[in-house]
Amino acid sequence: MTTTTPPLLNPRVIALAHYAARAVLERVLARHGVTFQQSVTLRLAAVADGPVEREHLVDGVVGSLKIDTAEASAVVDELVAAQLLAPEEPSRVRITEAGRELYDTTSTATAPITARVYAEIPEEDLAVAGRVLTLITERANAELAALNS
């Protein structure tokens, strides 16, 4: 019997997990005519407590996806054009009923997949992974900020 030592957490392991999970999500989203970037943006609007400043929404997308402001703003424009977000005066946007329905539908579609992926992983392992990945994210964000200075 051959046993393989699990790899230590490293950038490749993180990337493989990210891209595998993202590929699953993108397949589900494609069935509903929404892109990954649109989904991230729609989620930020969906979990907000009412209308949000457009600039705040764009900043949230930039921070989440590490894309530039123009690209994030274009995604908001796409969602407004699709009537999934609606402009509110003076510079706010809100999720529409159609946007809420789409968000709920895609969340419902991905929930059982997520449950299967995370099934039987002990809670303490998830807690450790959460702490480690949060620390890596904080450090990477600090490095990115330094590179952008």
Residue pairs with C-beta under 8 A, 6 or more apart in sequence:
7 13
9 132
14 133
14 136
21 117
22 36
24 110
24 113
24 117
25 36
25 39
25 110
26 35
26 36
28 106
28 109
28 110
28 113
29 35
29 36
29 38
29 39
29 106
31 109
32 102
32 105
32 106
32 109
34 42
34 102
34 106
35 75
37 61
37 65
37 67
37 71
37 72
37 75
38 75
38 78
38 79
38 84
39 106
40 61
40 64
40 65
41 57
41 61
41 72
41 75
41 76
41 79
41 85
42 79
42 84
42 85
42 95
42 99
42 102
42 103
43 103
44 52
44 57
44 60
44 61
44 64
45 52
45 57
45 79
45 85
45 93
45 94
45 95
45 99
46 95
46 99
46 100
46 103
48 57
48 95
50 94
51 88
51 92
51 93
51 94
52 92
52 93
52 94
53 91
53 92
54 76
54 87
54 91
54 92
54 93
55 91
57 76
57 93
58 69
58 72
58 73
58 76
59 69
59 72
61 67
61 72
61 75
61 76
62 68
62 69
62 72
65 72
66 144
76 85
76 93
79 85
79 99
80 86
80 87
80 93
83 96
83 98
83 99
84 95
84 96
84 98
84 99
84 102
85 93
85 94
85 95
85 96
85 99
86 93
86 94
86 95
86 96
87 93
88 94
95 103
118 126
